[in-house]
């Protein structure tokens, strides 16, 4: 059963080694991610899974690692670098910073259907009595003139709505996101968010959007979901906005 989840973005610049001279400007976003992942450590979950985008649907065990050699830096995460994609690699680093050791990693391609994502979410939630998810996913990369993609006027409202759904722990809204619109708006987080929606299995959660920023024209969302059965943990900190 899912008892807690943290939602974080996965830009390589979350690693100071990649950001270099611009590292300090992302310190608030890193701090928000650290606060969100700390909730998972406090949850007392039996299992912690990292979920994020990848080239294909793949499951990896706790020994899988990743690296950032594709981004020009020799940064390795985990005992078997080169196995995990970017999202899972960033997730592993965030978990390790919080003192957690993920039990597994699920990578999903961009064309994962909402139905398949929900199915996988239910399966993850059913693996133990107390399951926590670290859900990695960026918002739209078509927000403004600084974005990697051409500006699309739908991008900011799309991210705003996702931020609101995360704050309300609205699994139904996330489950209803379409693969076509996410692809058009270059939204990397859609499959992982829908795994989270499926993992709730309709149970109520308390949500909070801790950070919502777009320093490089990409929507970066940090949020927490706390289940009613989560004892002794509180949502970490006040909401931050752009």
N, C-alpha and C positions, 0 to 999 in steps of 0.2 A: 504494500500500500504506500502511495506517495504521501510523505509527511511534510516535505519542504522542498523548495526549488529556488535557485538563484538564476537570473537571466543576465548575461553579460555580453558585450560586443567582443569581436575577435580581431581588431586591426593589429598588424604586426608592430605598429608604433606603440602599443602598450608595453613592449619591451624597450627600456631606455637605450639598450644597445643599438636598436634600429632608429629610434627617434633622435638620438645624439643631441645636437644643440637645441632641439625643440622639445626635449624630454620633459622639462619642467612644466610646460603648458598643459601637459596631460596628467600631471600629478593629481588633480581633483578627480579625474575619471578613474585613475588607478585606485585611489583611495575608496571611491564608491564601490568598485569591484571587490576590493578587499573586505569591505564591510558586508557586502552581500554574501560572499563566499563564507565569511566567518559564521553566518547563520547556519550554514550546512554543517559546519564543525560542531556547533552547539546543539544541533538537533538530535544527536545520538542515533543517527540512522545506521541501520545494519549494512546498507549498501549505498555507495555514491557512484552515479554514472554521469559521464560527460557526454553531451549530445551536441552535434554541430554539423555544418556542411562539409561534404567531401566529394570526391570525384565519382564515387559509387557507394552503394549501400554495403557497409562493412561493420562488423563487430570486432573489437580488439580487447584483449585482456589487460590486466593491470601492468604488465611489463612493457607495453607499447610506449614508444617515445616519438618525439618529433624534433625538427630542427628548422632553423631559419636561413639555411644556406642560400635559398632562392632569393632572399632579400639582402644578400651581400654581407651577412655577418655570420660568424662561426659561433652560433648559440645552439646548444643541444639541450633537450629536455627529456628526462627519463632514460632508462637503461638501454633502450633500443631505438635510437634516433633514426629518422627517415621513414618510419612506419606511419605516423599520424599526419593528417593534413593540418592546415593552419589553425582552423577552429579548435580542434581537439588539442593541438600543441599549446595554444594560448590557454585553453581550459586546464590542461595539466599544470602549467606554470602557476596559474592563479590558485589552484587547489594546493599545490605544494607551498606557496607563500603563506597559506592559511594553516599549514600543518596537516593537511588531509592527503590521503592516498586513494585516488579513484580506483574502484573495483573493475571498471570497464569503460569502454568508449564506443559510441555509436555514431557513425558518419553516414550522412544522407545526401544524395545528389539533388540538384536543383529541381529535377522533374519528379521528385517524390510526390505522389498524390496525397491529398489530405487524408483520405481513407487509410492509406498505408502508414502514414505518420501516426495517426491515432491508434492503429493496431499495434505499432511498435511501442507507443507510449503505454498502452495497457499492459503489454508484455513486460516492460521494464518495471512497472509498478507492482506487478504480481510476483516479482522474483524474491521478495523478502517482506517481512512484516512491516519494516520501517525503511522506506527507500527515499533517497534525496537525489535530485537532479541538478546538475550544473548545465544550463542551457545556453549555448553560445550562438549569437546571431546578430548581425548588423541590420540596420534599417536601410532605407533607400539611399542609393549612391547617385541620385539624380535631383538633388535638392536645390542647388544653386550653381553659380558660375565657378565655384571652387570644386565642384563634384567631379568624380571620375567620368560620369556619363553626362550626356546633354540634359539640360534642365527640363523637368517635366512638372507642370503645375500641380499634378496630383501627388507629388512625392511628399511634401511637407504635411498636407492633411492626412496622408496615409500613415506616416510616422506618428503624428499627433494621436490618431485613433488607436494605434497599437500601444502607445504609451498609456493612454487612458484605460485600455483594456487590461494592461498589466497592473495598473494601479488598483483596478476593481477586481482583479483575479477573474476576469470574464473569459472562461475557457470556451464558451460558445462562440464568442466573437473571433477568437484566434482560430478556432476550428473552421470557421467560415471563410477564411482568407483563401483567395483563389491562386493557383499556381501561375496562371497567365498574367494577372496583374502584377504579382511579385516579380516575375521575370521581366516584364516591361519596365518596372521601376528599379530594377537591379537591387532587389531586397534579398539579402543572403540568409536572413534569419527565419524565413517563413517555414521551412520544413521542421526545424528544431522547435519553434514555438508551437507547432501543431502536435509534436510528440508530447510536449508539456500538457497541452489541452487534453489529449487522449489519456495521459497518465492520471489525471484527476478523477476519471471515471464518474464525473458528475458530483463529486463531493465538494462541499464549500471550502474555500480558502480565503485568507486575508491577504490582500495584495498591497504592495507599495512600490511606486516608481521612485527609486532613489536618485537617479541621474538620467538626464535626457539632453544630450549635447550633439553638436555637429560641427566640430572645429575644422574639419577638412571636407565639408560638403557631404558627409555620410552620417546618417542617423545612428548614434550610439546610445543604447538603452540599457540601464541597469535597474533591476527590479528584484523583489523577493515575494514569494508566496509561502504562506504558513498555514498548515492544516490545523483543524480543530484539535487533533490529537497530539499536537506538538507541545510538550510540556517544558516550561522553564526557558523558553527563548522568546525574544522580542524582536520586532522589526527594527533594523539597525539604522537609526538616524532619520533626519528630516529630509523631505523631498527637495531635490535640487532641480533647477530648470535652466534652460539656456538664458 
